[in-house]
C-alpha cells in the first residue's frame, strides 16, 4: 500500500524538489509531494504517513493542522507540540541539565506589552527594575542580547558596555530578550542532525554567513564530543531535523543555539557537498518513518486512550 510523504514549505526552492525526486526515484512504495491544507474537517482523514514541516512557525494554520495530524498517528518532523515550547532560555537550561556546555544566560522582562497590560496592576509577579550591573557581572562583557524566540541572526546584538546593553534592550519592544555570555570562540561549528542520530559537523563562518568544506577542521576528539552532544540534545528534544551551533573555546564546544526546527537546507548555503548529504539523509529518514512509524511516549498514551474510548 502506497505511503505518502507531505512537504510543508515556504519560499525555499532548492531542497524541496531535490528531496521529492530523491524519494520518488527509489521506488519503495513511498511517494513524496507538497502537502495541501485548507478547509479541513477536525475529524477528517490525514492522507499522509509523514509530514515534514519547514514553515509552520510563520503560518499558524499549518501548525494547527499538524497537531491534528499527530493525534491521528501521523509522524510529523518536527513534532509541533515540542516546537511550540521552543525558546533560548529553555534551551540553555536543558543543555546545562544534560551536561552540555552552555553560555551563562539570563531571561529579561519584556520592555513593552500588548494593550490591556497595566504595569502597576498586571505585573505583580515581576521583579523590576533590573539590577543591570549584577546581570552584566554574571554573564560578563561583552555579552549577547537576543530574542529568546528568534532565529536567522535577527535581533542579535553584541554589547560591550552596560549602557549599550540597556540601550538595545530599550529598543526591543514586545520581544522577550535574553542576555547571554559571549564566547570568544577559536572555532565555530554548525551541525545538521537528522533522525536524532546522524550528525554532520561543519565549519561555519558566522561573519560571512557561510559553510566551509573542510573534513580536517576538527580534531577527532573534539568532533566526537560535538557529535555526542548533538545526539544528546536532539534526543532530549525529539527533533528529527535540526541544526546546532557550537562556539569552541579552549577545546570546549559551547552549545549556543540548537533549537532550529527548520534548518537552512539551501544548496547555496550548504554547498553542493553538504546539500547532497541532507537530501539523501532526509529521504532515508522519511522513507523509514513512513514504512515503520515511531511514536513518542505521549503519542502512545494518546493512542491507548483513543482505543479504550471506542
GUBA-411005 format. One record per residue (C-alpha): residue number from 0; residue in one letter; x, y, z. Coordinates in steps of 0.1 Angstrom, whole numbers. Example, Ala and Ser with C-alpha at 12.3 -4.5 7.8 and 13.67 -1.06 7.14 Angstrom:
% GUBA-411005
> margu kepa px py pz
> 0 a 123 -45 78;
> 1 s 137 -11 71;
% end
This chain:
% GUBA-411005
> margu kepa px py pz
> 0 x 0 0 0;
> 1 x 14 34 -10;
> 2 x 26 57 17;
> 3 x 26 95 12;
> 4 x 51 120 25;
> 5 x 39 156 25;
> 6 x 63 186 25;
> 7 x 51 218 43;
> 8 x 74 245 29;
> 9 x 76 282 22;
> 10 x 98 300 -3;
> 11 x 127 277 -4;
> 12 x 134 264 -39;
> 13 x 164 240 -39;
> 14 x 159 214 -12;
> 15 x 121 205 -17;
> 16 x 123 194 -53;
> 17 x 156 176 -48;
> 18 x 141 157 -18;
> 19 x 109 148 -37;
> 20 x 129 135 -66;
> 21 x 152 115 -43;
> 22 x 123 98 -25;
> 23 x 103 90 -56;
> 24 x 131 76 -77;
> 25 x 138 50 -51;
> 26 x 106 32 -59;
> 27 x 100 19 -23;
> 28 x 62 23 -22;
> 29 x 66 58 -7;
> 30 x 57 89 -27;
> 31 x 67 125 -17;
> 32 x 50 157 -28;
> 33 x 39 191 -15;
> 34 x 12 187 12;
> 35 x -21 206 7;
> 36 x -42 220 35;
> 37 x -73 242 38;
> 38 x -109 238 50;
> 39 x -100 205 66;
> 40 x -125 189 90;
> 41 x -114 181 125;
> 42 x -125 145 122;
> 43 x -114 141 85;
> 44 x -86 119 73;
> 45 x -50 129 70;
> 46 x -37 114 38;
> 47 x 0 113 48;
> 48 x 22 89 67;
> 49 x 49 115 73;
> 50 x 47 153 72;
> 51 x 79 174 71;
> 52 x 73 209 85;
> 53 x 95 237 73;
> 54 x 72 268 77;
> 55 x 45 264 104;
> 56 x 64 288 127;
> 57 x 53 315 101;
> 58 x 19 301 91;
> 59 x -1 293 123;
> 60 x -29 275 105;
> 61 x -4 249 93;
> 62 x 7 243 130;
> 63 x -29 236 140;
> 64 x -33 210 112;
> 65 x 0 194 121;
> 66 x -11 190 157;
> 67 x -43 172 145;
> 68 x -21 150 123;
> 69 x -1 139 153;
> 70 x -33 130 171;
> 71 x -42 109 140;
> 72 x -9 89 143;
> 73 x 10 108 115;
> 74 x 47 113 120;
> 75 x 54 150 119;
> 76 x 90 162 115;
> 77 x 94 181 138;
> 78 x 68 174 164;
> 79 x 47 206 165;
> 80 x 39 203 203;
> 81 x 76 203 212;
> 82 x 83 230 186;
> 83 x 58 252 204;
> 84 x 79 251 235;
> 85 x 110 264 217;
> 86 x 129 293 233;
> 87 x 165 301 240;
> 88 x 162 304 278;
> 89 x 148 269 279;
> 90 x 175 255 256;
> 91 x 203 269 279;
> 92 x 186 253 309;
> 93 x 182 220 291;
> 94 x 218 219 279;
> 95 x 231 225 314;
> 96 x 209 198 329;
> 97 x 222 174 302;
> 98 x 258 181 309;
> 99 x 264 200 277;
> 100 x 285 232 279;
> 101 x 263 263 275;
> 102 x 269 301 280;
> 103 x 255 318 311;
> 104 x 221 330 302;
> 105 x 196 355 318;
> 106 x 160 360 310;
> 107 x 148 396 308;
> 108 x 113 410 313;
> 109 x 97 424 281;
> 110 x 103 461 276;
> 111 x 68 467 262;
> 112 x 35 449 265;
> 113 x 3 445 245;
> 114 x -27 468 251;
> 115 x -46 457 282;
> 116 x -15 451 303;
> 117 x -13 478 330;
> 118 x 21 475 346;
> 119 x 10 486 381;
> 120 x -18 461 381;
> 121 x -9 433 356;
> 122 x 27 427 365;
> 123 x 26 420 402;
> 124 x 48 389 398;
> 125 x 76 409 381;
> 126 x 108 419 398;
> 127 x 117 453 384;
> 128 x 138 474 380;
> 129 x 166 452 369;
> 130 x 200 452 385;
> 131 x 219 457 353;
> 132 x 253 458 370;
> 133 x 247 425 387;
> 134 x 234 410 355;
> 135 x 265 422 335;
> 136 x 288 409 361;
> 137 x 272 375 359;
> 138 x 274 370 321;
> 139 x 305 392 316;
> 140 x 313 417 290;
> 141 x 310 417 261;
> 142 x 276 399 261;
> 143 x 249 389 236;
> 144 x 214 403 237;
> 145 x 190 384 215;
> 146 x 153 374 210;
> 147 x 145 343 230;
> 148 x 122 331 202;
> 149 x 142 345 173;
> 150 x 163 330 146;
> 151 x 182 338 114;
> 152 x 205 362 133;
> 153 x 177 387 137;
> 154 x 176 410 168;
> 155 x 210 399 179;
> 156 x 233 425 195;
> 157 x 269 423 208;
> 158 x 270 447 237;
> 159 x 303 459 251;
> 160 x 291 481 280;
> 161 x 261 481 303;
> 162 x 249 513 287;
> 163 x 250 497 253;
> 164 x 231 467 267;
> 165 x 204 489 282;
> 166 x 201 510 250;
> 167 x 195 479 228;
> 168 x 171 464 254;
> 169 x 151 496 254;
> 170 x 145 491 216;
> 171 x 133 455 219;
> 172 x 96 464 221;
> 173 x 73 433 226;
> 174 x 101 408 221;
> 175 x 112 386 250;
> 176 x 150 390 253;
> 177 x 178 371 269;
> 178 x 213 382 278;
> 179 x 240 356 272;
> 180 x 277 352 279;
> 181 x 297 359 247;
> 182 x 321 330 240;
> 183 x 352 344 223;
> 184 x 355 314 201;
> 185 x 385 298 185;
> 186 x 364 276 162;
> 187 x 328 279 151;
> 188 x 308 248 142;
> 189 x 273 242 128;
> 190 x 259 207 127;
> 191 x 230 192 109;
> 192 x 214 163 128;
> 193 x 188 140 112;
> 194 x 168 114 129;
> 195 x 183 123 163;
> 196 x 213 102 152;
> 197 x 231 112 120;
> 198 x 253 143 127;
> 199 x 273 163 102;
> 200 x 296 188 119;
> 201 x 306 216 95;
> 202 x 329 246 97;
> 203 x 309 278 96;
> 204 x 319 314 93;
> 205 x 293 335 112;
> 206 x 306 367 99;
> 207 x 304 357 62;
> 208 x 274 335 70;
> 209 x 287 306 50;
> 210 x 298 270 53;
> 211 x 334 259 45;
> 212 x 340 224 34;
> 213 x 370 211 54;
> 214 x 370 175 66;
> 215 x 400 182 88;
> 216 x 386 213 106;
> 217 x 380 194 139;
> 218 x 404 172 159;
> 219 x 390 137 162;
> 220 x 383 140 200;
> 221 x 365 174 196;
> 222 x 345 161 167;
> 223 x 334 131 187;
> 224 x 323 153 216;
> 225 x 303 176 193;
> 226 x 286 146 177;
> 227 x 278 131 211;
> 228 x 264 164 225;
> 229 x 243 169 193;
> 230 x 227 134 197;
> 231 x 221 141 234;
> 232 x 203 174 227;
> 233 x 183 162 197;
> 234 x 172 130 216;
> 235 x 160 151 245;
> 236 x 141 175 222;
> 237 x 128 147 200;
> 238 x 139 167 169;
> 239 x 145 147 138;
> 240 x 156 177 118;
> 241 x 178 203 135;
> 242 x 208 225 132;
> 243 x 231 231 162;
> 244 x 258 258 167;
> 245 x 289 255 188;
> 246 x 314 281 198;
> 247 x 346 263 206;
> 248 x 368 280 232;
> 249 x 399 263 246;
> 250 x 388 230 233;
> 251 x 353 232 249;
> 252 x 323 232 225;
> 253 x 296 255 240;
> 254 x 261 249 226;
> 255 x 249 284 218;
> 256 x 219 277 196;
> 257 x 204 243 190;
> 258 x 166 246 186;
> 259 x 164 252 149;
> 260 x 135 230 137;
> 261 x 136 243 101;
> 262 x 173 244 95;
> 263 x 187 261 64;
> 264 x 190 234 37;
> 265 x 196 257 6;
> 266 x 222 245 -18;
> 267 x 238 279 -19;
> 268 x 242 280 18;
> 269 x 252 244 24;
> 270 x 274 240 -6;
> 271 x 267 211 -30;
> 272 x 287 187 -8;
> 273 x 266 191 23;
> 274 x 234 197 3;
> 275 x 237 162 -12;
> 276 x 242 148 23;
> 277 x 210 164 37;
> 278 x 189 155 6;
> 279 x 198 118 8;
> 280 x 197 117 46;
> 281 x 162 133 48;
> 282 x 150 108 21;
> 283 x 164 79 42;
> 284 x 147 92 73;
> 285 x 113 100 58;
> 286 x 110 66 40;
> 287 x 120 47 71;
> 288 x 94 65 92;
> 289 x 67 61 65;
> 290 x 72 24 64;
> 291 x 78 19 101;
> 292 x 61 47 122;
> 293 x 77 56 155;
> 294 x 56 70 184;
> 295 x 67 91 214;
> 296 x 56 81 248;
> 297 x 29 108 248;
> 298 x 16 97 214;
> 299 x 15 61 225;
> 300 x -6 71 255;
> 301 x -30 91 233;
> 302 x -34 60 210;
> 303 x -42 38 240;
> 304 x -68 63 253;
> 305 x -84 66 219;
> 306 x -86 29 215;
> 307 x -101 24 250;
> 308 x -128 51 243;
> 309 x -141 33 212;
% end
